[in-house]
Amino acid sequence: MRDFKGLLIWQRGFQIAKNCFDIIRKFPPEEKYGLVSQISRAGVSIPSNIAEGSGRVSLKEFNNFIHISMGSSFELETHLLIAQHLNYGDKNLITSTLDLLIQEQKMLQSFSNNLKAQILKSRG
């Protein structure tokens, strides 16, 4: 079993998820079932999939969950860009969260590449 809380990609993802809840707190009430729901789900999905994948037996399965987390990060990026365009939420917090997301995406890609290398190494 891997300690997901020690992974920087999980820690960054957890911070992004926390930021999402701070961002949506200031959204208009009519967005409760729209962007609010989408942002909270995508934000929580990033660290959750890293955690779930870390509990899997094989590195291949772990990598699949890293890919899901990556997909959620792109989904969240899109939702935050829409919110930014509509002037919803705290502008500075959205901007800083988008910056964290870009860093997270790069780290997830690097982590995935590392897992792939380990998978190939174990085969050969």
N, CA, C and O atoms as a DFTB+ gen file, in Angstrom:
496 C
 N C O
     1  1       0.844      -1.183       0.000
     2  2       0.000       0.000       0.000
     3  2       0.888       1.245       0.000
     4  3       1.875       1.320       0.732
     5  1       0.521       2.210      -0.827
     6  2       1.296       3.442      -0.954
     7  2       0.684       4.541      -0.083
     8  3      -0.528       4.569       0.132
     9  1       1.529       5.441       0.413
    10  2       1.055       6.563       1.218
    11  2       0.737       7.729       0.287
    12  3       1.616       8.530      -0.029
    13  1      -0.518       7.825      -0.153
    14  2      -0.895       8.861      -1.106
    15  2      -0.744      10.264      -0.536
    16  3      -0.492      11.209      -1.283
    17  1      -0.895      10.412       0.783
    18  2      -0.801      11.750       1.388
    19  2       0.613      12.320       1.314
    20  3       0.804      13.528       1.452
    21  1       1.593      11.463       1.098
    22  2       2.973      11.911       0.955
    23  2       3.333      12.319      -0.463
    24  3       4.409      12.867      -0.700
    25  1       2.439      12.056      -1.408
    26  2       2.699      12.398      -2.806
    27  2       2.406      13.880      -3.054
    28  3       1.334      14.378      -2.712
    29  1       3.361      14.561      -3.646
    30  2       3.180      15.987      -3.946
    31  2       1.994      16.205      -4.886
    32  3       1.291      17.210      -4.773
    33  1       1.769      15.274      -5.808
    34  2       0.632      15.423      -6.721
    35  2      -0.693      15.351      -5.958
    36  3      -1.655      16.023      -6.330
    37  1      -0.753      14.547      -4.902
    38  2      -1.975      14.494      -4.088
    39  2      -2.110      15.773      -3.268
    40  3      -3.197      16.346      -3.190
    41  1      -1.024      16.223      -2.660
    42  2      -1.052      17.438      -1.837
    43  2      -1.492      18.648      -2.661
    44  3      -2.320      19.443      -2.217
    45  1      -0.934      18.778      -3.856
    46  2      -1.319      19.889      -4.735
    47  2      -2.780      19.737      -5.143
    48  3      -3.524      20.718      -5.157
    49  1      -3.194      18.524      -5.474
    50  2      -4.588      18.280      -5.840
    51  2      -5.544      18.583      -4.701
    52  3      -6.639      19.102      -4.923
    53  1      -5.137      18.264      -3.493
    54  2      -5.957      18.546      -2.312
    55  2      -6.122      20.062      -2.141
    56  3      -7.214      20.540      -1.834
    57  1      -5.038      20.809      -2.341
    58  2      -5.105      22.280      -2.251
    59  2      -6.032      22.842      -3.321
    60  3      -6.807      23.761      -3.056
    61  1      -5.953      22.297      -4.513
    62  2      -6.834      22.731      -5.600
    63  2      -8.292      22.476      -5.225
    64  3      -9.147      23.337      -5.435
    65  1      -8.577      21.305      -4.674
    66  2      -9.952      20.980      -4.263
    67  2     -10.437      21.958      -3.200
    68  3     -11.569      22.436      -3.268
    69  1      -9.589      22.259      -2.217
    70  2      -9.972      23.231      -1.181
    71  2     -10.253      24.595      -1.804
    72  3     -11.234      25.253      -1.455
    73  1      -9.394      25.014      -2.721
    74  2      -9.601      26.296      -3.389
    75  2     -10.937      26.338      -4.125
    76  3     -11.614      27.365      -4.139
    77  1     -11.307      25.219      -4.732
    78  2     -12.565      25.159      -5.479
    79  2     -13.749      25.492      -4.582
    80  3     -14.651      26.225      -4.989
    81  1     -13.752      24.965      -3.378
    82  2     -14.863      25.233      -2.476
    83  2     -14.880      26.693      -2.027
    84  3     -15.949      27.259      -1.801
    85  1     -13.711      27.299      -1.899
    86  2     -13.655      28.726      -1.584
    87  2     -14.140      29.560      -2.769
    88  3     -14.800      30.582      -2.585
    89  1     -13.816      29.127      -3.965
    90  2     -14.233      29.847      -5.173
    91  2     -15.747      29.811      -5.336
    92  3     -16.365      30.853      -5.554
    93  1     -16.350      28.641      -5.234
    94  2     -17.790      28.511      -5.522
    95  2     -18.676      29.112      -4.434
    96  3     -19.872      29.319      -4.641
    97  1     -18.089      29.386      -3.288
    98  2     -18.853      29.994      -2.191
    99  2     -19.460      31.336      -2.608
   100  3     -20.492      31.748      -2.079
   101  1     -18.813      32.010      -3.558
   102  2     -19.256      33.343      -3.973
   103  2     -20.006      33.335      -5.308
   104  3     -20.224      34.391      -5.902
   105  1     -20.395      32.169      -5.772
   106  2     -21.135      32.080      -7.032
   107  2     -22.606      32.429      -6.785
   108  3     -23.102      32.298      -5.666
   109  1     -23.291      32.870      -7.829
   110  2     -24.728      33.149      -7.679
   111  2     -25.503      31.862      -7.391
   112  3     -25.136      30.791      -7.873
   113  1     -26.573      31.973      -6.607
   114  2     -27.349      30.771      -6.223
   115  2     -27.883      29.971      -7.404
   116  3     -28.043      28.755      -7.301
   117  1     -28.158      30.625      -8.510
   118  2     -28.713      29.897      -9.660
   119  2     -27.696      28.949     -10.301
   120  3     -28.060      28.140     -11.156
   121  1     -26.437      29.041      -9.899
   122  2     -25.402      28.144     -10.418
   123  2     -25.213      26.896      -9.554
   124  3     -24.326      26.084      -9.817
   125  1     -26.050      26.744      -8.523
   126  2     -25.908      25.621      -7.592
   127  2     -25.838      24.272      -8.315
   128  3     -25.030      23.419      -7.949
   129  1     -26.665      24.076      -9.322
   130  2     -26.695      22.793     -10.029
   131  2     -25.940      22.846     -11.356
   132  3     -25.943      21.879     -12.118
   133  1     -25.299      23.969     -11.624
   134  2     -24.516      24.125     -12.846
   135  2     -23.035      24.105     -12.543
   136  3     -22.469      23.067     -12.197
   137  1     -22.417      25.261     -12.675
   138  2     -20.972      25.355     -12.478
   139  2     -20.528      24.970     -11.072
   140  3     -19.464      24.373     -10.907
   141  1     -21.313      25.297     -10.071
   142  2     -20.943      24.953      -8.692
   143  2     -20.759      23.447      -8.562
   144  3     -19.762      22.976      -8.016
   145  1     -21.718      22.713      -9.064
   146  2     -21.664      21.248      -9.002
   147  2     -20.491      20.701      -9.817
   148  3     -19.771      19.813      -9.362
   149  1     -20.308      21.233     -11.012
   150  2     -19.243      20.754     -11.886
   151  2     -17.866      21.035     -11.302
   152  3     -16.987      20.173     -11.331
   153  1     -17.678      22.242     -10.770
   154  2     -16.375      22.616     -10.210
   155  2     -16.057      21.785      -8.972
   156  3     -14.935      21.304      -8.815
   157  1     -17.040      21.617      -8.096
   158  2     -16.764      20.850      -6.873
   159  2     -16.447      19.392      -7.206
   160  3     -15.538      18.811      -6.614
   161  1     -17.176      18.799      -8.137
   162  2     -16.931      17.395      -8.489
   163  2     -15.580      17.201      -9.173
   164  3     -14.838      16.276      -8.842
   165  1     -15.265      18.075     -10.125
   166  2     -13.982      17.943     -10.835
   167  2     -12.816      18.211      -9.892
   168  3     -11.796      17.525      -9.957
   169  1     -12.959      19.203      -9.014
   170  2     -11.891      19.523      -8.064
   171  2     -11.605      18.390      -7.104
   172  3     -10.447      18.062      -6.844
   173  1     -12.655      17.793      -6.578
   174  2     -12.496      16.684      -5.633
   175  2     -11.971      15.437      -6.338
   176  3     -11.273      14.624      -5.732
   177  1     -12.302      15.290      -7.593
   178  2     -11.889      14.113      -8.356
   179  2     -10.376      14.004      -8.513
   180  3      -9.840      12.899      -8.594
   181  1      -9.687      15.135      -8.557
   182  2      -8.240      15.104      -8.793
   183  2      -7.515      14.354      -7.674
   184  3      -6.878      13.339      -7.957
   185  1      -7.580      14.802      -6.417
   186  2      -6.869      14.061      -5.369
   187  2      -7.510      12.713      -5.055
   188  3      -6.825      11.781      -4.635
   189  1      -8.819      12.610      -5.256
   190  2      -9.511      11.350      -4.946
   191  2      -9.032      10.217      -5.841
   192  3      -8.828       9.097      -5.372
   193  1      -8.852      10.502      -7.130
   194  2      -8.382       9.457      -8.039
   195  2      -6.925       9.101      -7.801
   196  3      -6.526       7.954      -7.999
   197  1      -6.129      10.071      -7.379
   198  2      -4.742       9.766      -7.013
   199  2      -4.737       8.824      -5.811
   200  3      -3.997       7.841      -5.778
   201  1      -5.572       9.141      -4.830
   202  2      -5.658       8.298      -3.628
   203  2      -6.154       6.899      -3.975
   204  3      -5.588       5.903      -3.524
   205  1      -7.215       6.826      -4.780
   206  2      -7.761       5.516      -5.138
   207  2      -6.746       4.695      -5.924
   208  3      -6.584       3.499      -5.680
   209  1      -6.071       5.331      -6.856
   210  2      -5.071       4.628      -7.661
   211  2      -3.913       4.124      -6.835
   212  3      -3.359       3.061      -7.117
   213  1      -3.539       4.882      -5.810
   214  2      -2.403       4.462      -4.978
   215  2      -2.709       3.185      -4.209
   216  3      -1.796       2.481      -3.777
   217  1      -3.975       2.892      -4.039
   218  2      -4.366       1.675      -3.333
   219  2      -4.465       0.457      -4.231
   220  3      -4.708      -0.648      -3.746
   221  1      -4.283       0.634      -5.510
   222  2      -4.350      -0.478      -6.452
   223  2      -3.057      -1.286      -6.412
   224  3      -1.993      -0.765      -6.077
   225  1      -3.166      -2.543      -6.753
   226  2      -2.022      -3.444      -6.666
   227  2      -0.994      -3.169      -7.755
   228  3       0.204      -3.109      -7.479
   229  1      -1.455      -3.002      -8.982
   230  2      -0.499      -2.869     -10.084
   231  2      -0.224      -1.401     -10.422
   232  3      -1.059      -0.523     -10.205
   233  1       0.969      -1.170     -10.958
   234  2       1.340       0.172     -11.397
   235  2       0.491       0.600     -12.599
   236  3       0.194       1.782     -12.768
   237  1       0.109      -0.367     -13.423
   238  2      -0.734      -0.064     -14.584
   239  2      -2.091       0.486     -14.132
   240  3      -2.589       1.464     -14.690
   241  1      -2.678      -0.149     -13.124
   242  2      -3.949       0.346     -12.589
   243  2      -3.769       1.734     -11.972
   244  3      -4.604       2.617     -12.168
   245  1      -2.684       1.920     -11.232
   246  2      -2.385       3.212     -10.625
   247  2      -2.305       4.279     -11.715
   248  3      -2.864       5.366     -11.575
   249  1      -1.611       3.959     -12.792
   250  2      -1.458       4.913     -13.888
   251  2      -2.796       5.263     -14.532
   252  3      -2.999       6.403     -14.950
   253  1      -3.705       4.303     -14.614
   254  2      -5.038       4.594     -15.155
   255  2      -5.744       5.654     -14.317
   256  3      -6.409       6.536     -14.860
   257  1      -5.602       5.571     -12.996
   258  2      -6.228       6.559     -12.119
   259  2      -5.529       7.919     -12.218
   260  3      -6.169       8.956     -12.046
   261  1      -4.237       7.917     -12.491
   262  2      -3.518       9.171     -12.721
   263  2      -4.083       9.837     -13.975
   264  3      -4.241      11.058     -14.013
   265  1      -4.385       9.046     -14.994
   266  2      -4.973       9.583     -16.227
   267  2      -6.361      10.154     -15.969
   268  3      -6.718      11.193     -16.524
   269  1      -7.139       9.488     -15.138
   270  2      -8.469      10.009     -14.783
   271  2      -8.327      11.341     -14.056
   272  3      -9.068      12.288     -14.320
   273  1      -7.370      11.400     -13.140
   274  2      -7.105      12.637     -12.413
   275  2      -6.703      13.753     -13.380
   276  3      -7.137      14.896     -13.234
   277  1      -5.882      13.417     -14.353
   278  2      -5.461      14.389     -15.362
   279  2      -6.681      14.904     -16.134
   280  3      -6.818      16.106     -16.358
   281  1      -7.549      14.002     -16.532
   282  2      -8.767      14.408     -17.242
   283  2      -9.619      15.343     -16.406
   284  3     -10.161      16.323     -16.917
   285  1      -9.737      15.042     -15.123
   286  2     -10.501      15.911     -14.220
   287  2      -9.860      17.287     -14.102
   288  3     -10.557      18.293     -13.967
   289  1      -8.530      17.330     -14.154
   290  2      -7.848      18.620     -14.055
   291  2      -8.137      19.488     -15.280
   292  3      -8.296      20.702     -15.151
   293  1      -8.206      18.885     -16.456
   294  2      -8.538      19.646     -17.661
   295  2     -10.006      20.089     -17.642
   296  3     -10.343      21.194     -18.066
   297  1     -10.862      19.206     -17.142
   298  2     -12.277      19.567     -16.999
   299  2     -12.416      20.756     -16.048
   300  3     -13.129      21.716     -16.342
   301  1     -11.730      20.684     -14.909
   302  2     -11.796      21.770     -13.933
   303  2     -11.233      23.055     -14.522
   304  3     -11.788      24.133     -14.308
   305  1     -10.153      22.949     -15.250
   306  2      -9.569      24.143     -15.871
   307  2     -10.604      24.838     -16.753
   308  3     -10.733      26.061     -16.717
   309  1     -11.330      24.067     -17.532
   310  2     -12.359      24.622     -18.410
   311  2     -13.458      25.302     -17.602
   312  3     -13.882      26.408     -17.937
   313  1     -13.923      24.645     -16.536
   314  2     -14.981      25.234     -15.694
   315  2     -14.519      26.549     -15.068
   316  3     -15.275      27.519     -15.009
   317  1     -13.279      26.569     -14.606
   318  2     -12.758      27.799     -13.981
   319  2     -12.586      28.914     -15.007
   320  3     -12.814      30.083     -14.695
   321  1     -12.188      28.566     -16.218
   322  2     -12.079      29.580     -17.274
   323  2     -13.450      30.161     -17.617
   324  3     -13.576      31.358     -17.876
   325  1     -14.468      29.315     -17.617
   326  2     -15.841      29.789     -17.850
   327  2     -16.266      30.715     -16.713
   328  3     -16.816      31.789     -16.956
   329  1     -16.011      30.299     -15.480
   330  2     -16.363      31.129     -14.320
   331  2     -15.646      32.471     -14.390
   332  3     -16.230      33.517     -14.107
   333  1     -14.384      32.427     -14.767
   334  2     -13.596      33.654     -14.889
   335  2     -14.211      34.568     -15.955
   336  3     -14.326      35.777     -15.754
   337  1     -14.593      33.994     -17.059
   338  2     -15.206      34.758     -18.154
   339  2     -16.534      35.396     -17.718
   340  3     -16.866      36.504     -18.138
   341  1     -17.277      34.688     -16.881
   342  2     -18.569      35.192     -16.403
   343  2     -18.442      36.104     -15.182
   344  3     -19.440      36.595     -14.652
   345  1     -17.205      36.322     -14.746
   346  2     -16.929      37.138     -13.544
   347  2     -17.575      36.565     -12.284
   348  3     -18.073      37.308     -11.439
   349  1     -17.562      35.232     -12.168
   350  2     -18.044      34.564     -10.962
   351  2     -16.854      34.307     -10.050
   352  3     -15.757      34.019     -10.529
   353  1     -17.055      34.404      -8.763
   354  2     -16.029      34.035      -7.795
   355  2     -14.915      35.059      -7.675
   356  3     -14.916      36.092      -8.344
   357  1     -13.976      34.749      -6.815
   358  2     -12.832      35.608      -6.531
   359  2     -11.814      35.499      -7.672
   360  3     -11.242      34.433      -7.901
   361  1     -11.597      36.605      -8.381
   362  2     -10.705      36.600      -9.555
   363  2      -9.298      36.112      -9.213
   364  3      -8.724      35.291      -9.928
   365  1      -8.750      36.627      -8.114
   366  2      -7.380      36.261      -7.732
   367  2      -7.276      34.788      -7.367
   368  3      -6.303      34.123      -7.723
   369  1      -8.276      34.278      -6.657
   370  2      -8.253      32.867      -6.267
   371  2      -8.409      31.965      -7.492
   372  3      -7.769      30.917      -7.579
   373  1      -9.242      32.365      -8.417
   374  2      -9.387      31.578      -9.648
   375  2      -8.063      31.562     -10.411
   376  3      -7.625      30.511     -10.878
   377  1      -7.430      32.728     -10.535
   378  2      -6.151      32.814     -11.242
   379  2      -5.079      31.956     -10.573
   380  3      -4.356      31.224     -11.249
   381  1      -4.978      32.043      -9.260
   382  2      -3.963      31.245      -8.559
   383  2      -4.277      29.750      -8.643
   384  3      -3.363      28.928      -8.704
   385  1      -5.557      29.399      -8.646
   386  2      -5.939      27.988      -8.768
   387  2      -5.648      27.487     -10.177
   388  3      -5.219      26.345     -10.344
   389  1      -5.869      28.304     -11.177
   390  2      -5.513      27.920     -12.546
   391  2      -4.015      27.691     -12.652
   392  3      -3.579      26.759     -13.327
   393  1      -3.219      28.531     -11.994
   394  2      -1.762      28.332     -11.985
   395  2      -1.395      27.008     -11.317
   396  3      -0.539      26.274     -11.809
   397  1      -2.051      26.708     -10.188
   398  2      -1.815      25.423      -9.509
   399  2      -2.199      24.257     -10.407
   400  3      -1.515      23.233     -10.435
   401  1      -3.289      24.414     -11.136
   402  2      -3.750      23.353     -12.044
   403  2      -2.727      23.067     -13.142
   404  3      -2.476      21.908     -13.471
   405  1      -2.146      24.106     -13.701
   406  2      -1.128      23.915     -14.743
   407  2       0.063      23.150     -14.163
   408  3       0.586      22.232     -14.795
   409  1       0.485      23.533     -12.959
   410  2       1.577      22.819     -12.301
   411  2       1.188      21.368     -12.048
   412  3       1.985      20.455     -12.267
   413  1      -0.052      21.161     -11.580
   414  2      -0.541      19.806     -11.290
   415  2      -0.553      18.949     -12.556
   416  3      -0.153      17.785     -12.525
   417  1      -1.005      19.516     -13.652
   418  2      -1.052      18.771     -14.907
   419  2       0.349      18.333     -15.342
   420  3       0.537      17.206     -15.800
   421  1       1.311      19.215     -15.200
   422  2       2.691      18.867     -15.546
   423  2       3.222      17.768     -14.623
   424  3       3.893      16.841     -15.075
   425  1       2.918      17.877     -13.332
   426  2       3.394      16.873     -12.374
   427  2       2.709      15.532     -12.609
   428  3       3.348      14.486     -12.504
   429  1       1.420      15.551     -12.925
   430  2       0.708      14.303     -13.207
   431  2       1.290      13.621     -14.445
   432  3       1.455      12.402     -14.471
   433  1       1.597      14.413     -15.464
   434  2       2.187      13.843     -16.683
   435  2       3.544      13.221     -16.381
   436  3       3.848      12.119     -16.838
   437  1       4.348      13.928     -15.616
   438  2       5.669      13.418     -15.243
   439  2       5.539      12.147     -14.399
   440  3       6.279      11.184     -14.599
   441  1       4.599      12.152     -13.461
   442  2       4.368      10.990     -12.606
   443  2       3.927       9.800     -13.458
   444  3       4.386       8.676     -13.249
   445  1       3.046      10.049     -14.407
   446  2       2.578       8.992     -15.304
   447  2       3.724       8.436     -16.134
   448  3       3.841       7.222     -16.301
   449  1       4.567       9.316     -16.652
   450  2       5.723       8.863     -17.430
   451  2       6.642       7.988     -16.584
   452  3       7.184       6.995     -17.070
   453  1       6.815       8.358     -15.322
   454  2       7.642       7.582     -14.401
   455  2       7.022       6.202     -14.159
   456  3       7.719       5.187     -14.166
   457  1       5.706       6.182     -13.945
   458  2       5.025       4.892     -13.757
   459  2       5.173       4.014     -14.997
   460  3       5.423       2.814     -14.882
   461  1       5.021       4.608     -16.180
   462  2       5.170       3.853     -17.435
   463  2       6.567       3.248     -17.534
   464  3       6.728       2.094     -17.931
   465  1       7.574       4.040     -17.169
   466  2       8.963       3.551     -17.212
   467  2       9.149       2.374     -16.243
   468  3       9.831       1.401     -16.563
   469  1       8.542       2.472     -15.071
   470  2       8.635       1.380     -14.099
   471  2       7.924       0.123     -14.618
   472  3       8.395      -0.995     -14.414
   473  1       6.809       0.318     -15.277
   474  2       6.051      -0.822     -15.843
   475  2       6.900      -1.509     -16.894
   476  3       7.024      -2.734     -16.894
   477  1       7.490      -0.722     -17.798
   478  2       8.335      -1.305     -18.853
   479  2       9.555      -2.004     -18.269
   480  3       9.946      -3.076     -18.731
   481  1      10.147      -1.400     -17.264
   482  2      11.336      -1.979     -16.622
   483  2      10.998      -3.336     -15.966
   484  3      11.797      -4.272     -16.012
   485  1       9.829      -3.422     -15.369
   486  2       9.447      -4.669     -14.688
   487  2       9.156      -5.788     -15.705
   488  3       9.235      -6.966     -15.359
   489  1       8.824      -5.435     -16.935
   490  2       8.548      -6.430     -17.982
   491  2       9.840      -6.999     -18.563
   492  3       9.901      -8.155     -18.983
   493  1      10.885      -6.139     -18.574
   494  2      12.105      -6.528     -19.276
   495  2      13.103      -7.138     -18.390
   496  3      14.184      -7.516     -18.844
